[in-house]
Amino acid sequence: MSKLLIAIFVCMLWQTTFAQKWEIRKYYELINLAELEIVDSNYQKALNFYKEAFLCKKPNADDLANSFQTAFLIKDTAMATLLLNKLAIKGMHPTYYKNNRLFSAYNIDSNFYLYLMQDYDSLYNISISTLKPFGDSFKPFHDEDQRVRDLREKDSTINIEPFDIANEKKLYNYIRRTQFPTFENTGFWETFGRSHYQYGICWLIAWHRRPNKSILEDLLLEQVLAGNYNPETFAGIVDGQSGAYGLQLVHIGLESLSSEELKQLNDRRKAIYLESIEDYIKKSKFQFEDERFMIVNDFYNGFNKVIKKLKAQKKENEK
């Protein structure tokens, strides 16, 4: 009987895991559809996809922000209020949209925006007591990362790699002792005022380990597959070493790939819930021109945008 109970338990566990993975994959498929609708300026359709996606799993930070912006554009008062309040509870600073270029195209002083903001401060204060303490607990790792870079800026002969390795190990051990920092348990408090909410402590430390592989990489992959970490952020870390997920192809183009290489690339991307490289390039090119949304990672897209400008300048100079 005990063996039968164990078998039933294992079967139920497998079914639960399969269902969870299916829901996570469905979430990202719907998010991609929403973002493609944004590219085509179909904001109502985009919002509908966002609402369906958020039934599959709790939203990532950038998806929550993008969905609010679609609701704002179509003046959907109920959804815009709901989504903006969720951003407030997660700790997005009240001045974010006034000071950030992503929202600069909107009329911030409009009566509609002021109406939406009426409960923001009180909801934002909730995040100070609920999310800020754990988010702030990662600040020592951030400060150490910046401290050694300040040292190197003053003295270029200093080798900061041993400091980075030690800081990375301390962060890894701290996460294993406590829990992984997710948008659910830290909100926006884990970014320490950096330029955008896609850059948390794990991204910062792993990014600075390039071209070496970070010991955080396997942990980050676990969290991607569990739906707790943005797959594009993870892909950018890996592409800093190997180019495995093709983010650089935005400025290189797909012509360099054979049909089999293209299939293998998209298979690798699909394995971590990423959209096809064709969709990614389409969205990246859109974001070159329209910066109100964050439908691709702004940091990596920034690299591609700079390279695009340099290529255009070179072509112009060759005339």
C-alpha positions as CSV (number, residue, x, y, z in Angstrom):
1,M,0.0,0.0,0.0
2,S,2.8,2.4,0.8
3,K,4.4,1.9,-2.6
4,L,1.0,2.7,-4.2
5,L,0.7,5.9,-2.2
6,I,4.2,6.9,-3.2
7,A,3.4,6.2,-6.8
8,I,0.2,8.3,-6.6
9,F,2.1,11.1,-4.9
10,V,4.8,11.1,-7.5
11,C,2.2,11.1,-10.3
12,M,0.3,14.1,-8.7
13,L,3.6,16.0,-8.2
14,W,4.5,15.4,-11.9
15,Q,1.1,16.6,-13.0
16,T,1.3,19.7,-10.9
17,T,4.8,20.5,-12.2
18,F,3.7,20.0,-15.8
19,A,0.7,22.2,-15.3
20,Q,2.8,24.9,-13.7
21,K,5.3,24.8,-16.6
22,W,2.4,24.9,-19.1
23,E,1.0,28.0,-17.4
24,I,4.4,29.7,-17.4
25,R,4.9,29.0,-21.1
26,K,1.4,30.2,-21.9
27,Y,2.1,33.4,-19.9
28,Y,5.1,34.3,-22.1
29,E,3.3,33.3,-25.3
30,L,0.5,35.7,-24.4
31,I,2.9,38.4,-23.4
32,N,4.6,38.1,-26.8
33,L,1.2,38.5,-28.5
34,A,0.5,41.6,-26.4
35,E,3.8,43.1,-27.3
36,L,3.3,42.5,-31.0
37,E,-0.1,44.2,-30.8
38,I,1.7,47.2,-29.2
39,V,4.1,47.3,-32.2
40,D,1.0,47.6,-34.4
41,S,-0.6,50.2,-32.1
42,N,-3.5,47.8,-31.2
43,Y,-3.6,48.8,-27.5
44,Q,-7.0,47.3,-26.7
45,K,-5.9,43.9,-28.1
46,A,-2.6,44.2,-26.3
47,L,-4.4,44.8,-23.0
48,N,-6.7,41.8,-23.6
49,F,-3.7,39.6,-24.0
50,Y,-2.1,41.0,-20.8
51,K,-5.2,40.3,-18.8
52,E,-5.3,36.7,-20.1
53,A,-1.5,36.3,-19.3
54,F,-1.9,37.5,-15.8
55,L,-4.3,34.7,-15.1
56,C,-1.5,32.2,-15.9
57,K,1.0,33.6,-13.4
58,K,1.8,36.8,-11.5
59,P,3.2,39.5,-13.8
60,N,6.8,40.4,-14.3
61,A,7.7,44.0,-13.6
62,D,8.0,45.2,-17.2
63,D,4.8,43.4,-18.2
64,L,2.9,45.1,-15.4
65,A,4.2,48.5,-16.4
66,N,3.5,47.9,-20.1
67,S,0.0,46.7,-19.4
68,F,-0.7,49.9,-17.4
69,Q,0.5,52.0,-20.3
70,T,-1.8,50.3,-22.8
71,A,-4.7,50.8,-20.4
72,F,-3.7,54.5,-20.0
73,L,-3.6,55.0,-23.7
74,I,-7.1,53.7,-24.4
75,K,-8.4,55.5,-21.2
76,D,-9.6,52.3,-19.6
77,T,-10.2,53.8,-16.2
78,A,-10.8,50.5,-14.3
79,M,-7.8,48.6,-15.7
80,A,-5.5,51.6,-15.5
81,T,-6.4,52.2,-11.9
82,L,-6.0,48.5,-11.0
83,L,-2.6,48.2,-12.7
84,L,-1.2,51.5,-11.5
85,N,-2.2,50.5,-7.9
86,K,-0.4,47.2,-8.4
87,L,2.7,49.2,-9.4
88,A,2.4,51.3,-6.3
89,I,2.1,48.3,-4.0
90,K,5.3,46.9,-5.6
91,G,7.1,50.1,-4.8
92,M,7.4,52.0,-8.1
93,H,8.3,55.5,-7.0
94,P,5.5,58.0,-7.4
95,T,7.7,60.3,-9.5
96,Y,8.7,57.5,-11.9
97,Y,6.4,58.5,-14.8
98,K,7.0,62.2,-14.4
99,N,10.8,61.8,-14.6
100,N,11.2,58.9,-17.0
101,R,11.4,59.2,-20.7
102,L,9.2,56.1,-21.1
103,F,6.1,58.2,-20.2
104,S,7.2,61.6,-21.4
105,A,4.9,61.4,-24.4
106,Y,1.9,61.4,-22.2
107,N,0.2,64.4,-20.7
108,I,1.2,63.8,-17.1
109,D,-0.8,66.8,-15.7
110,S,-4.0,65.6,-17.3
111,N,-7.1,65.1,-15.1
112,F,-7.1,61.5,-16.0
113,Y,-3.6,60.9,-14.7
114,L,-4.3,62.8,-11.5
115,Y,-7.4,60.8,-11.0
116,L,-5.5,57.5,-11.3
117,M,-2.8,58.7,-8.9
118,Q,-5.2,59.6,-6.0
119,D,-4.4,56.5,-3.9
120,Y,-0.8,56.0,-5.1
121,D,1.1,57.4,-2.1
122,S,-0.8,55.4,0.5
123,L,-0.3,52.2,-1.6
124,Y,3.3,52.9,-2.2
125,N,3.9,53.2,1.6
126,I,2.6,49.6,2.0
127,S,5.6,48.5,-0.1
128,I,8.0,50.3,2.3
129,S,7.0,48.0,5.1
130,T,6.4,44.8,3.2
131,L,8.9,44.6,0.3
132,K,11.6,47.2,1.1
133,P,13.4,45.3,4.0
134,F,14.2,42.2,1.9
135,G,15.0,44.3,-1.2
136,D,17.4,46.5,0.9
137,S,19.1,43.4,2.2
138,F,20.8,43.0,-1.2
139,K,22.3,46.5,-1.1
140,P,25.6,45.5,0.5
141,F,26.4,43.4,-2.6
142,H,25.5,46.3,-4.9
143,D,27.6,48.7,-2.9
144,E,30.6,46.3,-3.0
145,D,30.3,45.9,-6.7
146,Q,30.3,49.7,-7.2
147,R,33.1,50.3,-4.6
148,V,35.6,48.2,-6.5
149,R,34.8,49.8,-9.8
150,D,35.3,53.2,-8.2
151,L,38.8,52.0,-7.1
152,R,39.6,50.8,-10.6
153,E,38.5,54.1,-12.0
154,K,41.1,55.8,-9.7
155,D,43.8,53.2,-10.4
156,S,43.5,51.2,-13.6
157,T,46.2,48.8,-12.5
158,I,43.9,47.3,-9.8
159,N,42.6,43.8,-10.6
160,I,39.0,43.8,-9.4
161,E,38.3,40.2,-10.4
162,P,39.1,38.7,-7.0
163,F,36.7,41.2,-5.4
164,D,34.0,40.3,-7.9
165,I,34.4,36.6,-7.3
166,A,34.2,37.0,-3.5
167,N,31.1,39.3,-3.8
168,E,29.4,36.8,-6.1
169,K,30.0,33.9,-3.7
170,K,28.6,35.9,-0.8
171,L,25.5,36.8,-2.8
172,Y,25.0,33.2,-3.9
173,N,25.3,31.9,-0.4
174,Y,23.0,34.6,0.9
175,I,20.3,33.7,-1.6
176,R,20.6,30.0,-0.7
177,R,20.2,30.9,3.0
178,T,17.2,33.1,2.5
179,Q,15.3,33.1,-0.8
180,F,15.8,34.3,-4.4
181,P,14.9,38.0,-4.9
182,T,11.8,38.1,-7.1
183,F,9.5,40.8,-8.2
184,E,6.9,39.3,-5.8
185,N,9.1,39.5,-2.7
186,T,11.2,42.7,-3.4
187,G,9.1,44.7,-5.9
188,F,11.1,47.6,-7.2
189,W,13.2,47.8,-4.1
190,E,16.0,45.5,-5.3
191,T,17.1,47.8,-8.2
192,F,18.6,50.5,-5.9
193,G,17.6,53.4,-8.1
194,R,19.2,52.1,-11.2
195,S,17.8,53.2,-14.6
196,H,15.2,50.5,-14.9
197,Y,13.4,47.8,-13.0
198,Q,14.9,45.0,-15.2
199,Y,18.3,45.4,-13.5
200,G,18.3,43.6,-10.2
201,I,21.3,42.5,-8.1
202,C,21.7,39.1,-9.8
203,W,21.9,40.7,-13.2
204,L,24.4,43.3,-12.0
205,I,26.8,40.8,-10.4
206,A,26.5,38.2,-13.2
207,W,26.9,40.9,-15.9
208,H,30.1,42.1,-14.4
209,R,31.6,38.5,-14.4
210,R,31.7,38.6,-18.2
211,P,33.3,37.0,-20.2
212,N,33.5,34.4,-17.4
213,K,30.5,32.3,-16.5
214,S,28.8,33.4,-13.3
215,I,28.1,30.9,-10.5
216,L,24.7,32.5,-10.4
217,E,23.9,31.3,-13.9
218,D,22.5,27.9,-13.0
219,L,20.5,29.4,-10.2
220,L,19.0,32.1,-12.5
221,L,18.1,29.4,-15.1
222,E,16.2,27.5,-12.3
223,Q,14.3,30.7,-11.5
224,V,13.5,31.4,-15.2
225,L,12.0,28.0,-15.6
226,A,10.0,28.5,-12.4
227,G,8.6,31.7,-13.8
228,N,10.4,33.9,-11.2
229,Y,13.1,35.6,-13.4
230,N,12.8,37.4,-16.7
231,P,14.1,35.0,-19.5
232,E,15.4,37.9,-21.6
233,T,17.4,39.3,-18.7
234,F,18.9,35.8,-18.3
235,A,19.5,35.5,-22.1
236,G,21.5,38.7,-22.0
237,I,23.8,37.5,-19.3
238,V,24.5,34.3,-21.3
239,D,24.9,36.1,-24.6
240,G,27.6,38.2,-22.9
241,Q,29.6,35.0,-23.0
242,S,28.3,32.9,-25.9
243,G,25.6,34.6,-27.9
244,A,23.5,31.5,-27.5
245,Y,20.1,33.3,-27.6
246,G,20.9,35.7,-30.5
247,L,20.2,39.1,-29.0
248,Q,23.1,40.5,-31.1
249,L,21.3,39.5,-34.3
250,V,19.2,42.6,-34.1
251,H,22.1,44.5,-35.7
252,I,23.8,41.6,-37.5
253,G,20.7,40.2,-39.2
254,L,19.5,36.7,-39.8
255,E,21.1,36.3,-43.2
256,S,24.2,34.9,-41.6
257,L,22.3,31.9,-40.3
258,S,21.4,28.7,-42.2
259,S,17.8,27.4,-41.8
260,E,19.1,24.7,-39.4
261,E,21.0,27.3,-37.3
262,L,17.9,29.5,-37.2
263,K,15.8,26.5,-36.0
264,Q,18.3,25.6,-33.3
265,L,18.4,29.2,-32.1
266,N,14.7,29.4,-31.8
267,D,14.6,26.0,-30.1
268,R,17.1,27.3,-27.5
269,R,15.0,30.5,-27.1
270,K,11.8,28.5,-26.7
271,A,13.3,26.3,-24.0
272,I,13.5,29.4,-21.7
273,Y,10.1,30.8,-22.8
274,L,11.5,33.4,-25.2
275,E,9.7,34.4,-28.4
276,S,11.2,33.6,-31.8
277,I,14.2,35.6,-32.8
278,E,12.1,37.0,-35.7
279,D,9.5,38.5,-33.2
280,Y,12.3,39.7,-31.0
281,I,13.9,41.6,-33.8
282,K,10.6,43.1,-34.8
283,K,10.0,44.4,-31.3
284,S,13.5,45.6,-30.9
285,K,13.3,47.7,-34.1
286,F,10.0,49.1,-32.8
287,Q,11.6,50.1,-29.5
288,F,14.4,51.9,-31.4
289,E,11.7,54.5,-32.4
290,D,9.1,54.3,-29.7
291,E,10.5,54.3,-26.2
292,R,7.2,54.6,-24.3
293,F,7.2,50.8,-23.7
294,M,9.8,48.3,-22.5
295,I,8.9,45.3,-24.7
296,V,12.5,44.3,-25.0
297,N,15.3,44.7,-22.5
298,D,16.3,48.4,-22.6
299,F,20.0,47.7,-21.7
300,Y,20.6,45.1,-24.5
301,N,18.5,47.0,-26.9
302,G,20.6,50.1,-26.1
303,F,23.7,48.3,-27.3
304,N,22.0,47.3,-30.5
305,K,20.8,50.9,-31.0
306,V,24.3,52.3,-30.6
307,I,25.7,49.8,-33.0
308,K,22.9,50.6,-35.5
309,K,23.8,54.3,-35.3
310,L,27.5,53.6,-35.7
311,K,26.8,51.5,-38.8
312,A,24.6,54.2,-40.3
313,Q,27.4,56.8,-39.7
314,K,30.0,54.5,-41.2
315,K,27.8,54.0,-44.3
316,E,27.2,57.8,-44.6
317,N,31.0,58.5,-44.3
318,E,31.7,55.9,-47.1
319,K,29.5,57.8,-49.6
